[in-house]
Amino acid sequence: MTANLRRTLLLLQAATAVFVGAWAAAAPAFWWRSFPGAGHHWLPMLGSYNEHLARDVGALYLALAVFTLGAAARPADDFLVRLTALAWLAFSVPHLIYHLGHLTHYAPIDQVGNVVTLSLVTLIPAVLLAPRRAARGASVSR
Protein backbone atom coordinates (compact mmCIF):
# COMPACT_ATOMS: atom_id res chain seq x y z
CA MET A 1 0.00 0.00 0.00
CA THR A 2 1.41 3.39 -0.92
CA ALA A 3 1.73 6.33 1.45
CA ASN A 4 -0.75 8.30 -0.68
CA LEU A 5 -3.37 5.56 -0.37
CA ARG A 6 -2.73 5.40 3.37
CA ARG A 7 -3.21 9.16 3.65
CA THR A 8 -6.45 9.00 1.67
CA LEU A 9 -7.86 6.21 3.83
CA LEU A 10 -6.81 7.98 7.02
CA LEU A 11 -8.43 11.23 5.90
CA LEU A 12 -11.64 9.40 5.03
CA GLN A 13 -11.63 7.74 8.46
CA ALA A 14 -10.93 11.09 10.15
CA ALA A 15 -13.79 12.73 8.26
CA THR A 16 -16.26 10.18 9.64
CA ALA A 17 -14.90 10.75 13.15
CA VAL A 18 -15.18 14.53 12.85
CA PHE A 19 -18.73 14.24 11.49
CA VAL A 20 -19.98 12.06 14.35
CA GLY A 21 -17.75 13.57 17.03
CA ALA A 22 -18.41 17.25 16.43
CA TRP A 23 -22.16 16.67 16.11
CA ALA A 24 -22.44 14.51 19.25
CA ALA A 25 -20.19 16.76 21.35
CA ALA A 26 -21.73 20.07 20.27
CA ALA A 27 -25.42 19.12 20.09
CA PRO A 28 -25.87 15.81 21.90
CA ALA A 29 -29.68 15.84 22.10
CA PHE A 30 -30.04 16.78 18.43
CA TRP A 31 -27.46 14.14 17.49
CA TRP A 32 -29.36 11.52 19.50
CA ARG A 33 -32.66 12.38 17.81
CA SER A 34 -31.32 12.85 14.28
CA PHE A 35 -28.31 10.61 13.62
CA PRO A 36 -27.33 9.72 10.90
CA GLY A 37 -29.36 12.47 9.23
CA ALA A 38 -31.37 12.68 6.00
CA GLY A 39 -34.56 11.74 7.84
CA HIS A 40 -33.16 8.58 9.43
CA HIS A 41 -33.13 8.13 13.21
CA TRP A 42 -30.90 5.27 14.37
CA LEU A 43 -30.29 6.07 18.04
CA PRO A 44 -33.67 6.64 19.76
CA MET A 45 -34.75 3.06 19.10
CA LEU A 46 -31.72 1.76 21.01
CA GLY A 47 -32.68 3.32 24.31
CA SER A 48 -33.36 6.55 26.09
CA TYR A 49 -31.24 9.68 25.64
CA ASN A 50 -28.30 10.14 27.98
CA GLU A 51 -26.45 13.45 27.60
CA HIS A 52 -23.31 12.21 29.35
CA LEU A 53 -23.06 9.16 27.09
CA ALA A 54 -23.73 11.22 23.96
CA ARG A 55 -21.06 13.78 24.84
CA ASP A 56 -18.59 10.99 25.69
CA VAL A 57 -19.23 9.38 22.31
CA GLY A 58 -18.56 12.74 20.67
CA ALA A 59 -15.33 13.16 22.61
CA LEU A 60 -14.21 9.63 21.73
CA TYR A 61 -14.74 10.24 18.03
CA LEU A 62 -12.96 13.60 18.21
CA ALA A 63 -9.99 11.96 19.96
CA LEU A 64 -9.86 9.31 17.24
CA ALA A 65 -10.03 12.09 14.63
CA VAL A 66 -7.03 13.89 16.16
CA PHE A 67 -5.01 10.67 16.29
CA THR A 68 -6.03 9.78 12.72
CA LEU A 69 -5.18 13.22 11.34
CA GLY A 70 -1.76 12.94 12.97
CA ALA A 71 -1.21 9.63 11.17
CA ALA A 72 -2.47 11.13 7.90
CA ALA A 73 0.23 13.81 8.22
CA ARG A 74 2.85 11.02 8.45
CA PRO A 75 1.53 8.18 6.26
CA ALA A 76 4.99 6.65 5.77
CA ASP A 77 5.37 6.14 9.54
CA ASP A 78 4.47 2.46 9.80
CA PHE A 79 4.27 2.45 13.58
CA LEU A 80 1.96 5.47 13.79
CA VAL A 81 -0.35 4.30 11.00
CA ARG A 82 -0.62 0.79 12.42
CA LEU A 83 -1.17 2.08 15.96
CA THR A 84 -3.95 4.33 14.66
CA ALA A 85 -5.49 1.39 12.80
CA LEU A 86 -5.37 -0.76 15.95
CA ALA A 87 -7.00 2.01 18.01
CA TRP A 88 -9.82 2.19 15.46
CA LEU A 89 -10.22 -1.59 15.45
CA ALA A 90 -10.35 -1.68 19.27
CA PHE A 91 -13.36 0.61 19.02
CA SER A 92 -15.02 -0.35 15.75
CA VAL A 93 -15.02 -4.17 16.00
CA PRO A 94 -17.07 -4.31 19.24
CA HIS A 95 -19.22 -1.44 17.94
CA LEU A 96 -19.96 -3.35 14.72
CA ILE A 97 -20.65 -6.60 16.59
CA TYR A 98 -23.12 -4.85 18.91
CA HIS A 99 -25.03 -3.28 16.03
CA LEU A 100 -25.10 -6.49 13.99
CA GLY A 101 -26.98 -8.03 16.89
CA HIS A 102 -29.48 -5.17 17.12
CA LEU A 103 -30.73 -4.65 13.57
CA THR A 104 -34.32 -5.85 14.02
CA HIS A 105 -35.38 -2.39 15.28
CA TYR A 106 -34.70 -0.86 11.88
CA ALA A 107 -36.35 -0.68 8.49
CA PRO A 108 -34.45 -2.62 5.80
CA ILE A 109 -32.79 0.50 4.37
CA ASP A 110 -31.50 1.42 7.83
CA GLN A 111 -30.30 -2.13 8.45
CA VAL A 112 -28.24 -1.91 5.25
CA GLY A 113 -27.02 1.57 6.20
CA ASN A 114 -25.88 0.36 9.61
CA VAL A 115 -24.07 -2.68 8.26
CA VAL A 116 -22.41 -0.85 5.36
CA THR A 117 -21.22 2.21 7.28
CA LEU A 118 -20.02 0.34 10.35
CA SER A 119 -18.32 -2.29 8.19
CA LEU A 120 -16.46 0.38 6.22
CA VAL A 121 -15.31 2.10 9.40
CA THR A 122 -13.98 -1.30 10.50
CA LEU A 123 -12.55 -2.33 7.12
CA ILE A 124 -10.49 0.83 6.56
CA PRO A 125 -8.27 0.33 9.63
CA ALA A 126 -7.94 -3.38 8.81
CA VAL A 127 -6.64 -2.41 5.37
CA LEU A 128 -4.25 0.10 6.96
CA LEU A 129 -2.50 -2.78 8.70
CA ALA A 130 -1.19 -3.93 5.31
CA PRO A 131 2.52 -3.33 4.74
CA ARG A 132 3.47 -0.05 3.12
CA ARG A 133 4.84 -0.19 -0.41
CA ALA A 134 7.63 2.26 -1.15
CA ALA A 135 7.38 4.61 -4.09
CA ARG A 136 9.21 3.38 -7.19
CA GLY A 137 12.94 3.65 -6.66
CA ALA A 138 12.70 4.23 -2.91
CA SER A 139 13.59 1.72 -0.24
CA VAL A 140 11.14 0.54 2.41
CA SER A 141 12.26 1.20 5.98
CA ARG A 142 10.90 -0.85 8.84
Secondary structure as the mmCIF struct_conf table of DSSP 4:
data_model
#
loop_
_struct_conf.conf_type_id
_struct_conf.id
_struct_conf.beg_label_comp_id
_struct_conf.beg_label_asym_id
_struct_conf.beg_label_seq_id
_struct_conf.end_label_comp_id
_struct_conf.end_label_asym_id
_struct_conf.end_label_seq_id
HELX_RH_AL_P HELX_RH_AL_P1 ALA A 3 ALA A 26
HELX_RH_AL_P HELX_RH_AL_P2 PRO A 28 SER A 34
TURN_TY1_P TURN_TY1_P1 PHE A 35 PHE A 35
STRN STRN1 PRO A 36 GLY A 37
TURN_TY1_P TURN_TY1_P2 ALA A 38 GLY A 39
STRN STRN2 HIS A 40 HIS A 41
BEND BEND1 LEU A 43 LEU A 43
HELX_RH_3T_P HELX_RH_3T_P1 PRO A 44 LEU A 46
BEND BEND2 GLY A 47 GLY A 47
HELX_RH_AL_P HELX_RH_AL_P3 GLU A 51 ALA A 73
TURN_TY1_P TURN_TY1_P3 PRO A 75 ALA A 76
HELX_RH_AL_P HELX_RH_AL_P4 ASP A 78 LEU A 100
TURN_TY1_P TURN_TY1_P4 GLY A 101 HIS A 102
TURN_TY1_P TURN_TY1_P5 THR A 104 HIS A 105
BEND BEND3 TYR A 106 TYR A 106
HELX_RH_AL_P HELX_RH_AL_P5 PRO A 108 LEU A 128
TURN_TY1_P TURN_TY1_P6 LEU A 129 LEU A 129
BEND BEND4 ALA A 130 ALA A 130
HELX_LH_PP_P HELX_LH_PP_P1 PRO A 131 ALA A 135
TURN_TY1_P TURN_TY1_P7 ARG A 136 GLY A 137
HELX_LH_PP_P HELX_LH_PP_P2 ALA A 138 SER A 141
#
